[in-house]
């Protein structure tokens, strides 16, 4: 039985999509999200384990903010087994996961393990990241994204870009294409 499932607020909502750019433009047009920062054919910087095995799928990400919330879009490029394909076979799309920032990653990870959730995916991407299978309870996965100064600065840069964006200029950018800071 789940007691208090999450100890931290949700900071990100994520969708698997068929076309990253088209989905980003839908979010921009419908909700004023953006700009979106992309990581095409992303590879984990360190280890990657899916269900305990070293296996990484070919995927691209887009990250943008919609007000205070980070939106992640995920496009799959192959049929390699993954937490994404567990929910969506090729050419299907939909809501996939929520994420929390694990300011105490180990404690947050242990908390979800004690809740009886199955650890489905682990990786290093600027910080520790893991996904738990919460489909039996909530119909989705739950991500814990570790924090590091570099990760927090990147997320802040994306958020600042959203807060200062004119809604038109460069709606889709590379992952590290942040506006130059004055001063």
N, C-alpha and C positions, 0 to 999 in steps of 0.2 A: 504494500500500500504506500502510495506517495504521501509524504508528510508535506514539506514545503519543497516543491519541485525545484524551483529556481531561487537562488539566493541573490541574484543580481538582475538589474533591469535588462530587457531586450534592447539591443542597440541596432540590430540588423535583421531584415527580412529578405529571404532569397528565393528566387524562382529559376527553374530550368526553362530555357527558351530555345526555340529553333533557330532564331536569327538574332544575334546579339545587338547589331546596330538597329534593326527594325524595332526590337523590344525597347531599347533605350529611347528611341524617338517616340514610341507610344507613351512611355513614362513622362517624357519631357512635355509632350502635347497635352496629355490628360491631367497631369498632376503638378507640373512645374518642377519636376525633379531635374537634377543635373547640375553641372555638366557631368557626364559619365567618363570615368577613367578606366581604360581597358588594359588587360594583361592577356595578350593573344597567345594561345598554345602554351599556357602557363606550366612551368615545371617547378616542383617544390625545391626550395633552396637546399634542403637537407634530406632527411629520411622521409619516406612515405610508406604507410602500411594500410592496406584495406583488409579488414577482417583478419588481421594478424599476419598477412602476407605482403611482401614488398611488391606492390603493383600500383602503377600510376596510369590514369587514363589521360587522353588528349582532350583538353578543354580550354575554353577561354572565359575570362571573367570581365564584367563591367561593374564598376562601383560608382554610385552617385548618392547624393543626399536628397531627400524629400523632406524639407523642414529639418527637424532634429534627428530623423531616422535615416540610417544607411540602407540603401537598396542594393542588393547584389543580383546580377543576372549571370547565368551560367549557360554557355553553349557547349554541347558535347560534340566532339569530332570523330569519335570511334565507338565501337561497341564493347570495349574493355569493361569487365565487371567493375562496378563502382557503387557508392551510395546513391549516386544520381540515377544510374540505370535500375537500381532496385525499385525506385518509384516510377520512373519514366523510361519505357523502351524508346528506342530511336524514333524520332519524329513526334513524340508526345511531349507536352510541356505543362508546367504548373508549379504551384507553390511547393517548396522543398524543405526549408529550414528557417529557424530563428537562431540568432547568435547572441551570446553575452560576452562581455570583455572579462576575462579571468584575471583580475588584478592579483589574486592568489590562485594561480592556475592549478597547482597540485591539490589544494583544498577544494576548489570547485569541481575538479575532475573526480576526486574521491567522493564528494557529496553525491554526484549523479550515479556513480557506481553503487553507492550504498542505497540509492533509491531503486536499485534493481535494473537500471538501464544498461543495455549492451553497448560496449564501446565498439564502434563500427569502423572508424577511420582515425588515423593519427598522422600528423605531418609537421614539418618545420617550414615556416614561411615568414621569416622575420621574427617569429616567436612560435612557441608551441601552439598547435591547433589540434583539436579533436572533435569528433562528431559522435553523438550517441543516438541510437535508434529509439526514438520515442513514438514510433508509429502505433504500437498497441495502445498507448495512452492518449496521444494527441494527433496522430495521423501525419507526423513530420519527424525530421531529425532535429537535434539540438546541437549547436556548435558552441564550443568554448574557444575563444580566440585569446591567446596569451597577449600580454602587453610587454612592450619594450619601448625605450625612448624613440627608436626609429619608427615603429608601427604607430605609436600614438601621434608622432609628428606627421606621418603620412595621412592618417585619418583626419587630423586637424586641418591639414592642407586641403583635403577634399571638401571638408565641411566649410572652410573659409571660402573656397572657390565657389561653392553653392551660394553662400550668403552674399557674395559680391558679384555674382554672375548676372549678366543682362538678359539671360534666357535665349540668346541667339548665337553669340560668338562661340565658335569651336565647341559644339555640343558634345562631341565624342573626341577624347584625347587619349594619349598614351598614359600609362599608369603613373608616371612621374612628371608629367607636364603640368606643373603647378605654376600659377602666376608668380612673377618675380616680386619679392617683397621690397618695398621702398625703405631707404635708410640704410 
